[in-house]
Amino acid sequence: MQEIWDILPGLGDKLAAHVVLAASAIALAMLIALPMAVWAGRSRTVSRIALSLASLVQTIPALALLALFFPLLLSLRSVFGEGLPTLGFLPALMALTLYALLPILRNAVTAQANLDEGVLEAADGVGMTKWQKLVLVEAPLSAPFIMAGIRTASVWTIGAATLATTIGQPSLGDPIFAGLQTQNWALVLAGCLASAGLALAADNLLWVIEVGLARRKRWMTYGGMAIVVLGILAALWGQRSDETERPIVIASKQFSEQYILAQLIGSRLEAAGYTVEYRDGLGSAVVHSAVASSSVDISVDYTGTIWANFLKRADNPGREAMYETIREWEARQNGVKVLGRLGFENAYAFAMRSDRAQELGVTSLADLVGKGGALTVGGDPEFFERPEWLAVRDAYGLRFGKTRNFAPTFMYDALRSGEADVISAYTSDGRIAADKLVVLADPKAALPSYDALLLLSPRIAEDPGVAAALQPLLGAITVEAMREANFAVDREDAGKLTPKQAAEQLRKRVEIGK
Amino acid sequence: METAPPLLRFDGVTCRFGEVTAVGGVTCDIAAGCFVAMVGASGSGKSTLLKTVNTLVEPTGGRVLFAGEDVSELPPARLRRRVGYVFQGIGLFPHFSVAENIAIGPRLAGEKLAPARIAELLELVELDPAYSARMPDELSGGQRQRVGVARALAGEPELLIMDEPFGALDPVTRDALGRKVRELHGRLGLTTVMVTHDMAEALLLADRVVVMDKGAMVADATPHALLAGEGGAVAQRLVSVPREQAERLAAMELRG
C-alpha cells in the first residue's frame, strides 16, 4: 500500500498528458457531434447514418482503433509530407475522438427529438428565425441531456486514454503497462487509481454542470465549468516543455527485457550528454515502423522478427547470413542503421516443466511427435500466427490437443499450474532457469535465430556521438546476463528490481566485462 | 364595418398534404376590428387555414393577403411579430420566466420591454404583476394561458389569431378567459380570428361565425342569423347541440 502512495506523486507528468489528451478528444468530439446533431435533427437520413457510424466505431476495441491510426497516418504521409506524426498525440487524439462521438451524438439527437412540440411551435409563432430558435430554445432545453452525454464520453475517454501508451503517447497507461509487464503490481494499481480518480473527478464536475443546467442554477454551471477549465489549463502548464531540441526517443516493446535495455541505452546516452525520452510499451508491430519513420530513434529488435514480419521470408539461411541480409535490407529499404548485435539471442524455444518432460520422456521437439494429442501448448498472443510456429509444426509434423494464448508474463504461471504442458518460451527469459524448465532441443533447426539488434532511426543513423556511446554494448550482453536481469524484474519476491535498477546492474556487468 | 377594407383576405387558399386535401379553395375576407370564429369538426381544415395566416403552414394554392400584402412574400419572422398567436399547446418557454416569455417578441425585434409594460400586460389578463418573476412550471393551466395571451399581445399586434386557445382549460377558467379576450378585443381595437370546435363558445364571443366542413367553407353568418336557422345543414347541426343542451337544462330547472 505504502508503495502505491510513493509512486502516485511521480505520476504528475503522465496525469497532465492524460488530461490534455482526454480533454482535447472530448472537445474535438463536441465540435463534430454537436453540429452533426443539429443536422440530424432536421433529417432522418442523416440521423440514422450518423448514429450507425458512431455505433460501429464503438464495436471496434479501443486498443485496435488506436493501433489502426498508425498505418493510416503512415499512408497519409504521401499527401501531407514526412512531417505528419504517426505516433503519439495525433493518432491517440483521433481514435479517442471517434470513440467519444457516440454518447455525445446520441444524447444530443435524443434531446432534440424529445423537445416539446408546443414549445417549438411557439418559437415559430413568436417569430424566431431558425438560428434564434436553435440558440434561444433548442440548445438551452437540450443542454442538460447533451451534458449527460458529454459526461459519459468523458468517463469512457479517460479510461480508454490509458491505452494510448501502446502507440507512444504518454498517459496514465504508462505505469499500468510497465507494471503489467514487469509484474510490479504497485505500479499497475497506482496507474489505475490515478486514472479512476481522474474519471471520477471529471464525472462529478460535469454532473455539477449538468444539474446546474437542468435546474438553471448559474453558479453551479459556471462554477463547474471554471474548475474544468482551470484543471485543463493546469495540465497544459504542467506539460509545457522548455527544451528546444527533440531528445533521443528510445522505444520499448511490452516485455521486461525491452524495458531494461531501453533504460540501459538511455543511461549510456545520458552519460554521453544526450537528453533522452522513453516510449515504453509500444505494440511489437508498431515499433519497427516507428523507427523507420523516425517517430522514435532507437529500438532493440530481433533478427527472426524482422526476417519473418518485414522481409516476409520463411526460409532459414543460418544465423550470419540472416544478420547480414537484414543489415543491408534495413539500410537500403528504410534508412535504418543496424548498429550491431548485443550478443545474446531471445529466440523462441519450447519449454516444459522438468518433471512433466521426464514423465513423458521428452527431451527434444522430435520426441513430442505422437504424444502431442493429449497435451496443451501455450503461446504468446501472436505466436500461433507466426511463421516460426508453422515451420516447427510442419518440420516435425507436430499435433497438439489444444492451443492457448497467454500474455508472456502469464505463460510461466500456466506451465506451473498445469494449464499448459508446453509453452513457447524465450531463450533469454530468466524464468527458464528459475523455474528449472527443460528447453526442448530443435534437431531439425526449424526455429530461426533471434539475435538482439540495436536499430537507429534515419534521423540519428549517422550521428557519431550516438554510435560511440552505444558501441560498448555491442557483443557485450551474454544470454546469462540478460536472463539474470530479466529474472530480477520478473520475480515477485523480495529480490524484485525495477527495470531501471536491473539496467544499472547490467551496465556494471557489461563495463566490468569489457 | 361593411365599408372597412379587409385586413385579412383568403384568396382561393388550398392546402394539400400528399393525397389529403386539408383546405380546398377557401375565399373569405375579414374586416379590421372584426371577431371571427371558425368552427368545424376535427379534420375540417380550420386549424390548417388559420396557420396559413402566419405561414406556419404554406398553402399549396391560392394566397393569403394581410393588409394587402401576400404573406408568403413577407419575411416570416417580421410577419409573426405583427400577428399575435395563441394556441392550445400554449408553448411557454420553460426556461424563461413569465416576464421573459412575455417580452420575447419585442426582444427578437431588438427592443427591451419595460417592467411597467410587463406589469400592464399581466394586469390586462388579470394576473398579479408579482407573477412576472415566476417560472412557467409554477403556474396553473389557466394562468399559463393568460401568460400566453399576454405574450401574444406584447408586440401590439394588428391581428390576433387563436387556435383552440381554451381547449385544454376547465370550463370555469375557459369561460372567464373567453370573456376576458373578447373584452380585450374591444378595448385594444384588435382584429381576432379564433378557431374552435365549440359552437356555443363561437356564438357567445364572435361577431361572425365561419363554419368549415371537409376543407370547405359551408357557412359564414352572424351568431343571430345562425340562431335564426340560417347557414345550412352542417351549421345548423352544430348549433343544435348547445341549443338542445340549454333547453334540457331549462326544462330541468322548471321541473325543480
Interface residues (C-beta under 8 A of the other chain):
Chain A: D116 E117 G118 V119 L120 E121 A122 A123 D124 G125 V126 G127 M128 T129 Q132 L136 V137 P140 L141 R216
Chain B: N54 L56 P76 A77 R78 L79 R80 R81 Y85 F87 G89 I90 G91 L92 F93 P94 H95 I104 G105 L108 A109 R151
